[in-house]
Amino acid sequence: MLVNGESGKLISIRDRGLLYGDGVFRTLLARNGHALYGQLHLQKIQHDSAKLGIVCPALPQLSDELDGLLARHPEGIIKLIVTRGQGARGYAPPHCAEPAHVWDVSPVPVYPVDWATQGIQLRVCETRLSEQPRLAGIKHLNRLENVLAAAEWRDAQIAEGLMLDAAGNVIAGTRSNLFLVRHGRLITPDLSRCGVAGVQRDRVIACAAARAIPLQVRDVSLAEVLAADEVFLVNSVIGLWPVRALADCRWGEFPFVRKLQQLDAQESRV
Amino acid sequence: MLVNGESGKLISIRDRGLLYGDGVFRTLLARNGHALYGQLHLQKIQHDSAKLGIVCPALPQLSDELDGLLARHPEGIIKLIVTRGQGARGYAPPHCAEPAHVWDVSPVPVYPVDWATQGIQLRVCETRLSEQPRLAGIKHLNRLENVLAAAEWRDAQIAEGLMLDAAGNVIAGTRSNLFLVRHGRLITPDLSRCGVAGVQRDRVIACAAARAIPLQVRDVSLAEVLAADEVFLVNSVIGLWPVRALADCRWGEFPFVRKLQQLDAQESRV
């Protein structure tokens, strides 16, 4: 673990990341000494920091630190947190805050192998996401809604929970982004009022654009998800999970998902 | 500073308070070795912890630790944070989490003396509070909205910012609760969808009940605040600040506030 570039696993109790959740984070998957889409994650955390007015460490510094971590931990989940750092008491951001940044590495979780191939069981969470356009899309440290939603079930057979906003629009999984397929078209929820725009979501959108696959980013109802030809979730740790069960609906075949995975594999080989 | 009962000023980078804002806090004012309404604060943090399913340290333990702090720091702002502690990676709360708790002491801020007597200048913030009934009222660590709101102004003459919800209801100051007086009646915003229910707000409500002063807890529009006979803010550090200026409105006399302060002073002497 690295705290502000030095080996350590502690942070000040006066860090605004703890006091107010005043910071952002990203979770990367390391395989064979390589961080998957590492540069995209580092660009995203720069972008999210800027949205909160936090001066993120520069890309070359973060890249160097990441390389050092990968040399020591070729396999793992790598988490990067950037906070606004310490400052005077009170909510107002200090005029010249020194941001803090933290790297942490954990083992890669082991999921049942058939989740990626046969699909997962998804449930609808009762906890709704609140609407906050100023924070929507940003992977910030205010994640109590995700915590409450993830606390709703303990059945290990259920891989993920689906979160709606107060108006009933489907937004995302507790830790993943959602896509549906309908009549050969991809649809993913609009995240301009809540939710986190993940790197894998961006990648699916970019892949669709590059292959001229029609894709819509818009409001999606639960009824529309249940009526979809295929449904899948993405994030940087799980990659892609098709959904085989949600409420009373079952899906057994994922031809579109297979095609997308083939295209992505070709892309990655280039 | 105390971290889990021991002297220290650092916390694990894996504490869920930092990772997700998964915790609660309270801010107390210490004067002459006495924490004002200390027991109310400790009860509140117990209550808020329970709402998030966090096992808060027991009241006698917290009281003992607070007494120890007060002996060393008779004057100051005392902050108590309780988090869910550490656990496995991921949003789901660990089955048997060890909660963490942190005490910190800062100097009492010095405000212009006439703010408490002549009133303060208040501004309307652009940042809106999002609606989340599951978290409303709780003083939790997800406070980015307050941070964004407090970042909106730098003019030191403006003492506080007023926050509305997306529908335009007035909810609270960035760090205070709001009351208005209209025709001899107290009105304070309903906090069932957003906002923090502070100890001083509870005290004003209890004082009104004890003295048979009519009080309504309900939705309040900005127009209603601007049309009020008197407006005031409360929190544990500032005590009570009348509002002398908000938007184009000015208030110069605060007879109701004076009466309330007299009643409260009598109460405190008993």
Interface residues (C-beta under 8 A of the other chain):
Chain A: M1 V3 G8 K9 L10 I11 S12 I13 R14 D15 R16 G17 L18 L19 Y20 G21 D22 F25 L52 G53 I77 K79 I81 T83 R89 G90 Y91 A92 P93 V102 D104 S106 P109 T127 R128 S130 E131 Q132 R134 L135 H140 L141 N142 R143 L144 E145 N146 V147 L148 A149 A150 A151 A166 T174 R175
Chain B: M1 V3 G8 K9 L10 I11 S12 I13 R14 D15 R16 G17 L18 L19 Y20 G21 D22 F25 L52 G53 I77 K79 I81 T83 R89 G90 Y91 A92 P93 V102 D104 S106 P109 T127 R128 S130 E131 Q132 R134 L135 H140 L141 N142 R143 L144 E145 N146 V147 L148 A149 A150 A151 A166 T174 R175
